[in-house]
Amino acid sequence: MTTDKINKLIDIAAEKIYEASHVVALVGAGMSAESGIPTYRGSGGIWTKIGEPDPRSFQNFMNDPKLWWERMLNPDRVNVESPERAKFTKALAEAKPNPGHFALVELEKIGKLDTIITQNVDGLHRIAGNNNVAEIHGNRNYYRCLDCSSRFLRDEFMIIDIPPKCPNCQGMIKGDGVMFGEPIPSDVLARCITAAQNCDAMLVLGTSGTVYPAASFPTEAYMNGAYIVEINPERTPISDVVTTQIAGATGDILPLLVAKIQDGIIISYLFGTKYYGV
Ligand code: APR
């Protein structure tokens, strides 16, 4: 895609986001690729290399939570994992937000981003400074109670028994990251569904659009008449229902898009005119 074409598409997307009243971002692993975290699928993806986890992961946990916790707390854990998995765990632990994350912080600050629905467990949107983040697959920096949905920062949680019990309700505690085979926690799922149903513009950022229910949100928003812009170097199953598909990296495109929207707000404030001449 040429630079001119990309710039034209950015202008179109900027105008639509500028004019929208309720903007939602649906984020996937591609957003964190420029923070050094491998994606899951496609070339270089961690699942591409080592295969997807067991679809019964959650059932296995429920059958023997003590074993899961003993493995999780094993200080030698990284060495017993596959080298690829160990590299992935290390990349997650060391990652920092990239320009794409900071662009979404700016978008939230100017009132043009109601909610980020992220499939990523890296917590980078919160670290970058976004406040309205729905982590549909959880956040690796937290533990979660399966009974009362309380969440606890790992670094602040005192583990006395194995498996630990929830300090609030004595329920079962596990990592907040949603395991394969685990239902999406009902509180965060309700928040995501409401945001997707009520938006009039959606940014679809760095997701292969293959894992549900997250992958259903763009189609749902599109059916409700929302404007959808996808930023991804590759086409995905979602590309068929988006209004604007920008073939690029989120770390490159999002800062340009947000700058255009900020210009629009300034110019319309100074001159009271409709900014976009596209
Ligand atoms: N900018 C934008 N998109 C990118 C970039 C980038 N710099 N680099 C890669 N991509 C795109 C890829 O083209 C791909 O379409 O990001 C997408 C990543 O797809 P996946 O690896 O499948 O990640 P995701 O869609 O988030 O997976 C969803 O699957 O296994 C589960 O829990 C896991 O949350 C994850 C879910």
Residues whose N, C-alpha, C, O or C-beta is under 5 A from the ligand:
A	BS01	APR	G28 A29 G30 M31 A33 E34 T39 Y40 R41 Q119 N120 H137 G206 T207 S208 G209 V211 I231 N232 P233 E234 G248 A249 T250
